[in-house]
Each structure stands twice: as structure tokens, then as C-alpha cells.
Amino acid sequence: MTNLLGSSDIEALAREESVRGVLVRMALQQAERADREELVLLEKALALLLSRFQSMEDGAP
């Protein structure tokens, strides 16, 4: 698994009872059966998604 998808931070987010937690769990489930190319895309998509969640928490439009 890639660095982001295998990180302890992602594991913690996956345990959240939130929309973010659901999306992280979905990404992890897809990663289990993904090839290397798909893993790279999943990691990029998850990084963008988490970045957007962080922006929303910080009050950015």
C-alpha cells in the first residue's frame, strides 16, 4: 500500500463516524483490490479530498 493509504493518520480517519470517515473507508476498500496504477490514483484523490475537508475546517471557501 502507498504511504498515505497505509498511514496511521488514515487508519484513525477511517474510524471516524463522519462523511470523511466513510470516504476514507471506501478508499481503503478499493485499495485492497487495486493494482499499482489504481493505488496511485486513489492516493491522489484521497489527498485532494482530505485537503478540501481541511480547507472547509479552516473556513476557506
All heavy atoms as TSV, in Angstrom:
chain	resi	resn	atom	element	x	y	z
A	1	MET	N	N	0.842	-1.169	0.000
A	1	MET	CA	C	0.000	0.000	0.000
A	1	MET	C	C	0.895	1.244	0.000
A	1	MET	O	O	2.040	1.192	0.421
A	1	MET	CB	C	-0.920	-0.030	1.223
A	1	MET	CG	C	-2.161	0.781	1.016
A	1	MET	SD	S	-3.524	0.458	2.167
A	1	MET	CE	C	-4.043	-1.170	1.723
A	2	THR	N	N	0.367	2.340	-0.431
A	2	THR	CA	C	1.149	3.566	-0.533
A	2	THR	C	C	1.307	4.216	0.836
A	2	THR	O	O	0.652	3.842	1.798
A	2	THR	CB	C	0.462	4.551	-1.500
A	2	THR	OG1	O	-0.830	4.841	-0.977
A	2	THR	CG2	C	0.348	3.987	-2.893
A	3	ASN	N	N	2.165	5.217	0.902
A	3	ASN	CA	C	2.437	5.875	2.175
A	3	ASN	C	C	1.190	6.469	2.808
A	3	ASN	O	O	0.946	6.284	3.996
A	3	ASN	CB	C	3.489	6.971	1.993
A	3	ASN	CG	C	4.857	6.403	1.690
A	3	ASN	OD1	O	5.154	5.268	2.027
A	3	ASN	ND2	N	5.691	7.197	1.062
A	4	LEU	N	N	0.411	7.211	2.052
A	4	LEU	CA	C	-0.787	7.840	2.609
A	4	LEU	C	C	-1.813	6.781	3.007
A	4	LEU	O	O	-2.336	6.808	4.123
A	4	LEU	CB	C	-1.412	8.825	1.612
A	4	LEU	CG	C	-2.709	9.493	2.067
A	4	LEU	CD1	C	-2.465	10.359	3.294
A	4	LEU	CD2	C	-3.306	10.320	0.948
A	5	LEU	N	N	-2.096	5.863	2.127
A	5	LEU	CA	C	-3.133	4.870	2.392
A	5	LEU	C	C	-2.767	3.938	3.545
A	5	LEU	O	O	-3.650	3.407	4.209
A	5	LEU	CB	C	-3.432	4.059	1.131
A	5	LEU	CG	C	-4.136	4.831	0.026
A	5	LEU	CD1	C	-4.152	4.029	-1.261
A	5	LEU	CD2	C	-5.540	5.211	0.441
A	6	GLY	N	N	-1.495	3.769	3.811
A	6	GLY	CA	C	-1.065	2.889	4.889
A	6	GLY	C	C	-0.695	3.619	6.164
A	6	GLY	O	O	-0.205	3.006	7.107
A	7	SER	N	N	-0.965	4.908	6.224
A	7	SER	CA	C	-0.529	5.690	7.384
A	7	SER	C	C	-1.459	5.518	8.579
A	7	SER	O	O	-2.642	5.195	8.431
A	7	SER	CB	C	-0.439	7.171	7.014
A	7	SER	OG	O	-1.721	7.734	6.908
A	8	SER	N	N	-0.916	5.777	9.747
A	8	SER	CA	C	-1.726	5.692	10.962
A	8	SER	C	C	-2.785	6.791	10.991
A	8	SER	O	O	-3.859	6.610	11.575
A	8	SER	CB	C	-0.837	5.763	12.203
A	8	SER	OG	O	-0.097	6.964	12.215
A	9	ASP	N	N	-2.498	7.933	10.367
A	9	ASP	CA	C	-3.491	9.007	10.291
A	9	ASP	C	C	-4.721	8.560	9.507
A	9	ASP	O	O	-5.854	8.846	9.896
A	9	ASP	CB	C	-2.902	10.263	9.640
A	9	ASP	CG	C	-1.879	10.952	10.507
A	9	ASP	OD1	O	-1.930	10.793	11.752
A	9	ASP	OD2	O	-1.018	11.654	9.952
A	10	ILE	N	N	-4.504	7.861	8.422
A	10	ILE	CA	C	-5.623	7.374	7.601
A	10	ILE	C	C	-6.412	6.323	8.374
A	10	ILE	O	O	-7.643	6.304	8.331
A	10	ILE	CB	C	-5.123	6.828	6.249
A	10	ILE	CG1	C	-4.599	7.971	5.390
A	10	ILE	CG2	C	-6.215	6.049	5.523
A	10	ILE	CD1	C	-5.622	9.042	5.048
A	11	GLU	N	N	-5.720	5.467	9.103
A	11	GLU	CA	C	-6.409	4.471	9.914
A	11	GLU	C	C	-7.293	5.145	10.959
A	11	GLU	O	O	-8.415	4.711	11.206
A	11	GLU	CB	C	-5.400	3.541	10.582
A	11	GLU	CG	C	-4.679	2.640	9.609
A	11	GLU	CD	C	-3.591	1.813	10.267
A	11	GLU	OE1	O	-3.574	1.719	11.511
A	11	GLU	OE2	O	-2.754	1.267	9.537
A	12	ALA	N	N	-6.800	6.228	11.553
A	12	ALA	CA	C	-7.587	6.973	12.540
A	12	ALA	C	C	-8.804	7.627	11.875
A	12	ALA	O	O	-9.911	7.591	12.427
A	12	ALA	CB	C	-6.722	8.022	13.226
A	13	LEU	N	N	-8.602	8.223	10.709
A	13	LEU	CA	C	-9.719	8.852	9.992
A	13	LEU	C	C	-10.778	7.818	9.612
A	13	LEU	O	O	-11.969	8.110	9.637
A	13	LEU	CB	C	-9.217	9.571	8.739
A	13	LEU	CG	C	-8.411	10.845	8.963
A	13	LEU	CD1	C	-7.845	11.353	7.641
A	13	LEU	CD2	C	-9.250	11.914	9.637
A	14	ALA	N	N	-10.335	6.625	9.262
A	14	ALA	CA	C	-11.269	5.566	8.857
A	14	ALA	C	C	-12.180	5.156	10.015
A	14	ALA	O	O	-13.282	4.652	9.781
A	14	ALA	CB	C	-10.505	4.363	8.332
A	15	ARG	N	N	-11.754	5.398	11.231
A	15	ARG	CA	C	-12.574	5.053	12.392
A	15	ARG	C	C	-13.583	6.144	12.748
A	15	ARG	O	O	-14.452	5.929	13.594
A	15	ARG	CB	C	-11.678	4.751	13.592
A	15	ARG	CG	C	-10.890	3.455	13.448
A	15	ARG	CD	C	-10.192	3.067	14.726
A	15	ARG	NE	N	-9.165	4.013	15.121
A	15	ARG	CZ	C	-7.885	3.987	14.731
A	15	ARG	NH1	N	-7.490	3.039	13.895
A	15	ARG	NH2	N	-7.024	4.870	15.158
A	16	GLU	N	N	-13.497	7.289	12.094
A	16	GLU	CA	C	-14.433	8.382	12.366
A	16	GLU	C	C	-15.838	8.014	11.903
A	16	GLU	O	O	-16.013	7.378	10.873
A	16	GLU	CB	C	-14.033	9.654	11.602
A	16	GLU	CG	C	-12.883	10.393	12.161
A	16	GLU	CD	C	-12.646	11.714	11.423
A	16	GLU	OE1	O	-13.422	12.074	10.507
A	16	GLU	OE2	O	-11.667	12.375	11.774
A	17	GLU	N	N	-16.811	8.446	12.676
A	17	GLU	CA	C	-18.215	8.310	12.279
A	17	GLU	C	C	-18.626	9.628	11.644
A	17	GLU	O	O	-19.326	10.445	12.240
A	17	GLU	CB	C	-19.078	7.977	13.497
A	17	GLU	CG	C	-18.834	6.590	14.051
A	17	GLU	CD	C	-19.143	5.488	13.052
A	17	GLU	OE1	O	-20.097	5.631	12.265
A	17	GLU	OE2	O	-18.402	4.490	13.048
A	18	SER	N	N	-18.138	9.834	10.433
A	18	SER	CA	C	-18.377	11.075	9.701
A	18	SER	C	C	-18.351	10.774	8.211
A	18	SER	O	O	-17.983	9.667	7.798
A	18	SER	CB	C	-17.291	12.104	10.033
A	18	SER	OG	O	-16.030	11.635	9.575
A	19	VAL	N	N	-18.714	11.768	7.426
A	19	VAL	CA	C	-18.634	11.618	5.970
A	19	VAL	C	C	-17.181	11.365	5.577
A	19	VAL	O	O	-16.893	10.496	4.740
A	19	VAL	CB	C	-19.188	12.874	5.260
A	19	VAL	CG1	C	-18.909	12.822	3.773
A	19	VAL	CG2	C	-20.670	13.017	5.523
A	20	ARG	N	N	-16.266	12.093	6.189
A	20	ARG	CA	C	-14.847	11.894	5.895
A	20	ARG	C	C	-14.435	10.459	6.209
A	20	ARG	O	O	-13.738	9.819	5.413
A	20	ARG	CB	C	-14.018	12.895	6.700
A	20	ARG	CG	C	-12.537	12.756	6.465
A	20	ARG	CD	C	-11.748	13.861	7.098
A	20	ARG	NE	N	-11.975	13.944	8.535
A	20	ARG	CZ	C	-11.463	14.887	9.312
A	20	ARG	NH1	N	-10.711	15.839	8.795
A	20	ARG	NH2	N	-11.699	14.898	10.595
A	21	GLY	N	N	-14.883	9.939	7.344
A	21	GLY	CA	C	-14.558	8.562	7.712
A	21	GLY	C	C	-15.093	7.558	6.706
A	21	GLY	O	O	-14.406	6.603	6.337
A	22	VAL	N	N	-16.314	7.772	6.260
A	22	VAL	CA	C	-16.920	6.881	5.264
A	22	VAL	C	C	-16.106	6.902	3.976
A	22	VAL	O	O	-15.806	5.850	3.396
A	22	VAL	CB	C	-18.389	7.276	4.981
A	22	VAL	CG1	C	-18.935	6.528	3.773
A	22	VAL	CG2	C	-19.250	7.023	6.199
A	23	LEU	N	N	-15.733	8.088	3.517
A	23	LEU	CA	C	-14.968	8.199	2.273
A	23	LEU	C	C	-13.587	7.564	2.400
A	23	LEU	O	O	-13.111	6.906	1.465
A	23	LEU	CB	C	-14.868	9.658	1.850
A	23	LEU	CG	C	-16.209	10.280	1.440
A	23	LEU	CD1	C	-16.063	11.783	1.253
A	23	LEU	CD2	C	-16.750	9.639	0.191
A	24	VAL	N	N	-12.954	7.718	3.545
A	24	VAL	CA	C	-11.645	7.086	3.759
A	24	VAL	C	C	-11.800	5.569	3.759
A	24	VAL	O	O	-11.008	4.860	3.128
A	24	VAL	CB	C	-10.995	7.594	5.061
A	24	VAL	CG1	C	-9.775	6.755	5.424
A	24	VAL	CG2	C	-10.610	9.062	4.934
A	25	ARG	N	N	-12.831	5.069	4.424
A	25	ARG	CA	C	-13.062	3.613	4.420
A	25	ARG	C	C	-13.308	3.087	3.015
A	25	ARG	O	O	-12.799	2.023	2.632
A	25	ARG	CB	C	-14.236	3.252	5.338
A	25	ARG	CG	C	-13.892	3.384	6.810
A	25	ARG	CD	C	-14.962	2.786	7.709
A	25	ARG	NE	N	-16.256	3.455	7.634
A	25	ARG	CZ	C	-16.605	4.521	8.329
A	25	ARG	NH1	N	-15.739	5.107	9.138
A	25	ARG	NH2	N	-17.831	5.021	8.225
A	26	MET	N	N	-14.061	3.841	2.228
A	26	MET	CA	C	-14.312	3.423	0.840
A	26	MET	C	C	-13.012	3.368	0.044
A	26	MET	O	O	-12.788	2.429	-0.735
A	26	MET	CB	C	-15.313	4.367	0.183
A	26	MET	CG	C	-16.723	4.239	0.724
A	26	MET	SD	S	-17.859	5.508	0.103
A	26	MET	CE	C	-17.871	5.131	-1.641
A	27	ALA	N	N	-12.162	4.364	0.224
A	27	ALA	CA	C	-10.875	4.385	-0.485
A	27	ALA	C	C	-10.019	3.202	-0.062
A	27	ALA	O	O	-9.375	2.557	-0.899
A	27	ALA	CB	C	-10.149	5.701	-0.227
A	28	LEU	N	N	-10.006	2.894	1.231
A	28	LEU	CA	C	-9.220	1.758	1.715
A	28	LEU	C	C	-9.743	0.431	1.167
A	28	LEU	O	O	-8.959	-0.454	0.823
A	28	LEU	CB	C	-9.199	1.736	3.244
A	28	LEU	CG	C	-8.392	2.847	3.907
A	28	LEU	CD1	C	-8.597	2.834	5.410
A	28	LEU	CD2	C	-6.920	2.735	3.545
A	29	GLN	N	N	-11.058	0.305	1.067
A	29	GLN	CA	C	-11.641	-0.915	0.500
A	29	GLN	C	C	-11.250	-1.066	-0.962
A	29	GLN	O	O	-10.908	-2.165	-1.414
A	29	GLN	CB	C	-13.157	-0.893	0.641
A	29	GLN	CG	C	-13.639	-1.094	2.049
A	29	GLN	CD	C	-15.135	-0.873	2.198
A	29	GLN	OE1	O	-15.817	-0.406	1.283
A	29	GLN	NE2	N	-15.663	-1.189	3.371
A	30	GLN	N	N	-11.296	0.029	-1.709
A	30	GLN	CA	C	-10.899	-0.033	-3.118
A	30	GLN	C	C	-9.414	-0.342	-3.251
A	30	GLN	O	O	-8.995	-1.046	-4.170
A	30	GLN	CB	C	-11.238	1.266	-3.827
A	30	GLN	CG	C	-12.709	1.445	-4.058
A	30	GLN	CD	C	-13.032	2.672	-4.887
A	30	GLN	OE1	O	-12.179	3.499	-5.160
A	30	GLN	NE2	N	-14.281	2.787	-5.285
A	31	ALA	N	N	-8.611	0.169	-2.334
A	31	ALA	CA	C	-7.168	-0.046	-2.388
A	31	ALA	C	C	-6.805	-1.516	-2.201
A	31	ALA	O	O	-5.807	-1.974	-2.751
A	31	ALA	CB	C	-6.481	0.804	-1.327
A	32	GLU	N	N	-7.625	-2.241	-1.468
A	32	GLU	CA	C	-7.349	-3.661	-1.224
A	32	GLU	C	C	-7.312	-4.476	-2.508
A	32	GLU	O	O	-6.613	-5.472	-2.589
A	32	GLU	CB	C	-8.385	-4.242	-0.267
A	32	GLU	CG	C	-8.244	-3.735	1.144
A	32	GLU	CD	C	-9.344	-4.249	2.057
A	32	GLU	OE1	O	-10.193	-5.063	1.619
A	32	GLU	OE2	O	-9.370	-3.817	3.219
A	33	ARG	N	N	-8.065	-4.058	-3.497
A	33	ARG	CA	C	-8.113	-4.835	-4.748
A	33	ARG	C	C	-7.578	-4.058	-5.957
A	33	ARG	O	O	-7.813	-4.433	-7.092
A	33	ARG	CB	C	-9.522	-5.345	-4.994
A	33	ARG	CG	C	-10.597	-4.319	-4.982
A	33	ARG	CD	C	-11.984	-4.952	-5.068
A	33	ARG	NE	N	-13.023	-3.960	-5.037
A	33	ARG	CZ	C	-13.516	-3.393	-3.932
A	33	ARG	NH1	N	-13.055	-3.747	-2.759
A	33	ARG	NH2	N	-14.456	-2.481	-3.989
A	34	ALA	N	N	-6.855	-2.987	-5.678
A	34	ALA	CA	C	-6.338	-2.136	-6.758
A	34	ALA	C	C	-4.937	-2.558	-7.176
A	34	ALA	O	O	-4.165	-3.073	-6.359
A	34	ALA	CB	C	-6.317	-0.682	-6.291
A	35	ASP	N	N	-4.625	-2.308	-8.435
A	35	ASP	CA	C	-3.248	-2.512	-8.885
A	35	ASP	C	C	-2.447	-1.243	-8.579
A	35	ASP	O	O	-2.980	-0.271	-8.037
A	35	ASP	CB	C	-3.195	-2.882	-10.371
A	35	ASP	CG	C	-3.735	-1.804	-11.299
A	35	ASP	OD1	O	-3.758	-0.620	-10.911
A	35	ASP	OD2	O	-4.134	-2.151	-12.426
A	36	ARG	N	N	-1.184	-1.249	-8.887
A	36	ARG	CA	C	-0.293	-0.140	-8.524
A	36	ARG	C	C	-0.768	1.191	-9.120
A	36	ARG	O	O	-0.767	2.212	-8.439
A	36	ARG	CB	C	1.139	-0.457	-8.981
A	36	ARG	CG	C	2.130	0.602	-8.630
A	36	ARG	CD	C	2.349	0.654	-7.141
A	36	ARG	NE	N	3.222	1.778	-6.833
A	36	ARG	CZ	C	3.144	2.492	-5.736
A	36	ARG	NH1	N	2.277	2.191	-4.808
A	36	ARG	NH2	N	3.949	3.497	-5.527
A	37	GLU	N	N	-1.171	1.173	-10.359
A	37	GLU	CA	C	-1.638	2.396	-11.027
A	37	GLU	C	C	-2.889	2.951	-10.332
A	37	GLU	O	O	-3.008	4.155	-10.104
A	37	GLU	CB	C	-1.932	2.112	-12.493
A	37	GLU	CG	C	-2.284	3.328	-13.305
A	37	GLU	CD	C	-2.469	2.986	-14.776
A	37	GLU	OE1	O	-1.684	2.183	-15.311
A	37	GLU	OE2	O	-3.400	3.550	-15.382
A	38	GLU	N	N	-3.807	2.059	-9.997
A	38	GLU	CA	C	-5.022	2.487	-9.304
A	38	GLU	C	C	-4.710	3.009	-7.906
A	38	GLU	O	O	-5.344	3.959	-7.439
A	38	GLU	CB	C	-6.015	1.330	-9.217
A	38	GLU	CG	C	-6.598	0.932	-10.564
A	38	GLU	CD	C	-7.365	-0.377	-10.511
A	38	GLU	OE1	O	-6.973	-1.282	-9.756
A	38	GLU	OE2	O	-8.361	-0.475	-11.244
A	39	LEU	N	N	-3.726	2.408	-7.235
A	39	LEU	CA	C	-3.332	2.883	-5.908
A	39	LEU	C	C	-2.826	4.322	-5.961
A	39	LEU	O	O	-3.150	5.128	-5.091
A	39	LEU	CB	C	-2.252	1.983	-5.313
A	39	LEU	CG	C	-2.716	0.667	-4.724
A	39	LEU	CD1	C	-1.517	-0.172	-4.297
A	39	LEU	CD2	C	-3.658	0.889	-3.559
A	40	VAL	N	N	-2.052	4.622	-6.982
A	40	VAL	CA	C	-1.537	5.986	-7.140
A	40	VAL	C	C	-2.688	6.968	-7.319
A	40	VAL	O	O	-2.730	8.024	-6.688
A	40	VAL	CB	C	-0.537	6.067	-8.317
A	40	VAL	CG1	C	-0.173	7.505	-8.644
A	40	VAL	CG2	C	0.710	5.251	-8.004
A	41	LEU	N	N	-3.658	6.604	-8.160
A	41	LEU	CA	C	-4.819	7.465	-8.382
A	41	LEU	C	C	-5.664	7.608	-7.120
A	41	LEU	O	O	-6.134	8.705	-6.798
A	41	LEU	CB	C	-5.671	6.929	-9.532
A	41	LEU	CG	C	-5.046	6.987	-10.917
A	41	LEU	CD1	C	-5.944	6.296	-11.934
A	41	LEU	CD2	C	-4.784	8.421	-11.317
A	42	LEU	N	N	-5.866	6.518	-6.406
A	42	LEU	CA	C	-6.632	6.577	-5.168
A	42	LEU	C	C	-5.960	7.481	-4.144
A	42	LEU	O	O	-6.617	8.262	-3.463
A	42	LEU	CB	C	-6.771	5.173	-4.566
A	42	LEU	CG	C	-7.951	4.349	-5.003
A	42	LEU	CD1	C	-7.816	2.920	-4.477
A	42	LEU	CD2	C	-9.247	4.952	-4.515
A	43	GLU	N	N	-4.646	7.358	-4.043
A	43	GLU	CA	C	-3.922	8.183	-3.085
A	43	GLU	C	C	-4.035	9.665	-3.442
A	43	GLU	O	O	-4.264	10.508	-2.568
A	43	GLU	CB	C	-2.457	7.774	-3.002
A	43	GLU	CG	C	-1.719	8.551	-1.936
A	43	GLU	CD	C	-0.353	8.006	-1.660
A	43	GLU	OE1	O	0.576	8.377	-2.409
A	43	GLU	OE2	O	-0.206	7.227	-0.718
A	44	LYS	N	N	-3.904	9.982	-4.716
A	44	LYS	CA	C	-4.036	11.380	-5.148
A	44	LYS	C	C	-5.439	11.902	-4.870
A	44	LYS	O	O	-5.610	13.020	-4.368
A	44	LYS	CB	C	-3.714	11.512	-6.639
A	44	LYS	CG	C	-2.246	11.397	-6.954
A	44	LYS	CD	C	-2.007	11.545	-8.446
A	44	LYS	CE	C	-0.530	11.383	-8.780
A	44	LYS	NZ	N	-0.285	11.537	-10.211
A	45	ALA	N	N	-6.448	11.108	-5.191
A	45	ALA	CA	C	-7.830	11.523	-4.963
A	45	ALA	C	C	-8.097	11.705	-3.470
A	45	ALA	O	O	-8.731	12.692	-3.059
A	45	ALA	CB	C	-8.786	10.486	-5.551
A	46	LEU	N	N	-7.595	10.804	-2.650
A	46	LEU	CA	C	-7.802	10.902	-1.219
A	46	LEU	C	C	-7.077	12.120	-0.649
A	46	LEU	O	O	-7.627	12.834	0.199
A	46	LEU	CB	C	-7.333	9.620	-0.528
A	46	LEU	CG	C	-7.619	9.518	0.961
A	46	LEU	CD1	C	-9.102	9.683	1.261
A	46	LEU	CD2	C	-7.108	8.190	1.499
A	47	ALA	N	N	-5.878	12.386	-1.122
A	47	ALA	CA	C	-5.133	13.562	-0.663
A	47	ALA	C	C	-5.892	14.844	-1.010
A	47	ALA	O	O	-5.996	15.756	-0.179
A	47	ALA	CB	C	-3.735	13.573	-1.275
A	48	LEU	N	N	-6.437	14.914	-2.215
A	48	LEU	CA	C	-7.228	16.088	-2.612
A	48	LEU	C	C	-8.486	16.225	-1.754
A	48	LEU	O	O	-8.838	17.318	-1.316
A	48	LEU	CB	C	-7.610	15.998	-4.092
A	48	LEU	CG	C	-6.490	16.245	-5.087
A	48	LEU	CD1	C	-6.954	15.893	-6.498
A	48	LEU	CD2	C	-6.042	17.685	-5.016
A	49	LEU	N	N	-9.151	15.129	-1.529
A	49	LEU	CA	C	-10.361	15.130	-0.721
A	49	LEU	C	C	-10.062	15.598	0.702
A	49	LEU	O	O	-10.760	16.458	1.242
A	49	LEU	CB	C	-10.966	13.724	-0.703
A	49	LEU	CG	C	-12.201	13.531	0.149
A	49	LEU	CD1	C	-13.379	14.271	-0.460
A	49	LEU	CD2	C	-12.512	12.055	0.269
A	50	LEU	N	N	-9.030	15.053	1.303
A	50	LEU	CA	C	-8.678	15.433	2.668
A	50	LEU	C	C	-8.231	16.893	2.735
A	50	LEU	O	O	-8.528	17.591	3.713
A	50	LEU	CB	C	-7.605	14.499	3.222
A	50	LEU	CG	C	-8.063	13.051	3.413
A	50	LEU	CD1	C	-6.884	12.188	3.849
A	50	LEU	CD2	C	-9.215	12.957	4.390
A	51	SER	N	N	-7.562	17.349	1.698
A	51	SER	CA	C	-7.159	18.750	1.630
A	51	SER	C	C	-8.384	19.649	1.606
A	51	SER	O	O	-8.424	20.687	2.273
A	51	SER	CB	C	-6.294	18.980	0.391
A	51	SER	OG	O	-6.026	20.340	0.224
A	52	ARG	N	N	-9.397	19.250	0.864
A	52	ARG	CA	C	-10.632	20.039	0.783
A	52	ARG	C	C	-11.357	20.040	2.123
A	52	ARG	O	O	-11.864	21.068	2.561
A	52	ARG	CB	C	-11.533	19.501	-0.331
A	52	ARG	CG	C	-12.757	20.321	-0.534
A	52	ARG	CD	C	-12.400	21.731	-0.971
A	52	ARG	NE	N	-13.607	22.521	-1.061
A	52	ARG	CZ	C	-13.717	23.780	-0.667
A	52	ARG	NH1	N	-12.677	24.406	-0.188
A	52	ARG	NH2	N	-14.839	24.415	-0.772
A	53	PHE	N	N	-11.412	18.897	2.788
A	53	PHE	CA	C	-12.011	18.853	4.114
A	53	PHE	C	C	-11.273	19.789	5.066
A	53	PHE	O	O	-11.892	20.505	5.852
A	53	PHE	CB	C	-11.993	17.427	4.684
A	53	PHE	CG	C	-13.192	16.611	4.317
A	53	PHE	CD1	C	-13.078	15.584	3.397
A	53	PHE	CD2	C	-14.430	16.842	4.892
A	53	PHE	CE1	C	-14.171	14.811	3.051
A	53	PHE	CE2	C	-15.541	16.080	4.556
A	53	PHE	CZ	C	-15.407	15.062	3.635
A	54	GLN	N	N	-9.943	19.794	4.999
A	54	GLN	CA	C	-9.151	20.665	5.856
A	54	GLN	C	C	-9.439	22.129	5.556
A	54	GLN	O	O	-9.563	22.944	6.461
A	54	GLN	CB	C	-7.652	20.381	5.685
A	54	GLN	CG	C	-6.782	21.129	6.662
A	54	GLN	CD	C	-7.057	20.742	8.105
A	54	GLN	OE1	O	-7.099	19.574	8.438
A	54	GLN	NE2	N	-7.255	21.741	8.959
A	55	SER	N	N	-9.567	22.459	4.290
A	55	SER	CA	C	-9.894	23.843	3.897
A	55	SER	C	C	-11.238	24.261	4.471
A	55	SER	O	O	-11.395	25.393	4.937
A	55	SER	CB	C	-9.932	23.975	2.375
A	55	SER	OG	O	-8.669	23.783	1.832
A	56	MET	N	N	-12.194	23.348	4.439
A	56	MET	CA	C	-13.515	23.648	4.970
A	56	MET	C	C	-13.437	23.867	6.489
A	56	MET	O	O	-14.088	24.754	7.026
A	56	MET	CB	C	-14.484	22.534	4.629
A	56	MET	CG	C	-14.826	22.485	3.150
A	56	MET	SD	S	-15.729	20.998	2.616
A	56	MET	CE	C	-17.043	20.886	3.777
A	57	GLU	N	N	-12.654	23.057	7.172
A	57	GLU	CA	C	-12.497	23.203	8.622
A	57	GLU	C	C	-11.805	24.520	8.970
A	57	GLU	O	O	-12.096	25.127	9.993
A	57	GLU	CB	C	-11.700	22.035	9.193
A	57	GLU	CG	C	-12.460	20.740	9.225
A	57	GLU	CD	C	-11.632	19.565	9.706
A	57	GLU	OE1	O	-10.425	19.762	10.006
A	57	GLU	OE2	O	-12.179	18.468	9.784
A	58	ASP	N	N	-10.901	24.953	8.110
A	58	ASP	CA	C	-10.162	26.189	8.336
A	58	ASP	C	C	-10.967	27.429	7.948
A	58	ASP	O	O	-10.505	28.544	8.125
A	58	ASP	CB	C	-8.833	26.188	7.561
A	58	ASP	CG	C	-7.863	25.134	8.095
A	58	ASP	OD1	O	-8.044	24.664	9.236
A	58	ASP	OD2	O	-6.912	24.792	7.353
A	59	GLY	N	N	-12.141	27.216	7.347
A	59	GLY	CA	C	-13.007	28.320	6.977
A	59	GLY	C	C	-12.785	28.883	5.592
A	59	GLY	O	O	-13.329	29.918	5.242
A	60	ALA	N	N	-12.006	28.204	4.767
A	60	ALA	CA	C	-11.783	28.671	3.395
A	60	ALA	C	C	-13.015	28.372	2.543
A	60	ALA	O	O	-13.698	27.378	2.770
A	60	ALA	CB	C	-10.550	28.002	2.787
A	61	PRO	N	N	-13.283	29.212	1.553
A	61	PRO	CA	C	-14.441	28.968	0.682
A	61	PRO	C	C	-14.238	27.789	-0.248
A	61	PRO	O	O	-13.202	27.346	-0.500
A	61	PRO	CB	C	-14.588	30.254	-0.105
A	61	PRO	CG	C	-13.311	30.995	0.064
A	61	PRO	CD	C	-12.610	30.426	1.256
